[in-house]
Amino acid sequence: KSDFIKSLAQSNKVVSLTDEDKDIFKIFNEDTIAIPNPLTIDNHEISTLDTKIISWTGRIAHPMKGIDYLAEIASRLPDDWRISVAGSGNDKLFYKYINKYRSRDKIIRQGSLTGKRLKAHYLNSSIYLMTSRWEGFGLVLIEAMSFGLPIVAFEQSGSNEVLQAGDTGVLIKNGDVEEIVQALLELIADKDKRIVYQKKSLERVKDFDIDTIVKQWEAIL
């Protein structure tokens, strides 16, 4: 840690992914700026928001990704709704939580997805859920937004940044399963509300255009 702090102080410029991290790094180097990751997935389609599926994408890891929360949330969804889970990782631990909360019939386990299969994962869902306890940024959020998905996420630095403190998505106090389930149920029951958040997602994702982000890096380099 001490070596890392020294390297921050000696750097010509420090670049963080979020404003929250920028404020921390500025303690050690005043010449710190925030540049987010760009959207790199090539997509020109948006979800119809008609399927009864919520998508989740990430490493199956604990505690960071909140797979315990994911399993509990799934158990409390309406009978005809499912969560499509994409990503590799500790499936043994994941199924331990799935069995604990008796949510096996609510989970569609996709495994690791890329290319057309990853796009289909997003397009075939009507809401995107993030259960992470912490994230450095949350690239999957802007991927999901590019498909016009409404976002529901626990608060942490990554989702706070992408969702602009709740202006462009639904942010819930981290770990509050009761509130995040309620937020999902409200979106599930109201397609018009899903459409409102779809528009917010599509507008916000423009800020992560790769050409825009590259120009910010070029200005530094």
Secondary structure, 3 states (H helix, E strand, C coil): CHHHHHHHHHCCCEEECCHHHHHHHCCCCCCEEECCCCCCCCCCCCCCCCCCEEEEECCECCCCCCHHHHHHHHHCCCCCCEEEEECCECHHHHHHHHHHCCCHHHEEEEECCCHHHHHHHHHCCCEEEECCCCCCCCHHHHHHHHCCCCEEEECCHHHHHHCHHHCCCEEECCCCHHHHHHHHHHHHHCHHHHHHHHHHHHHHHHHHCHHHHHHHHHHHC
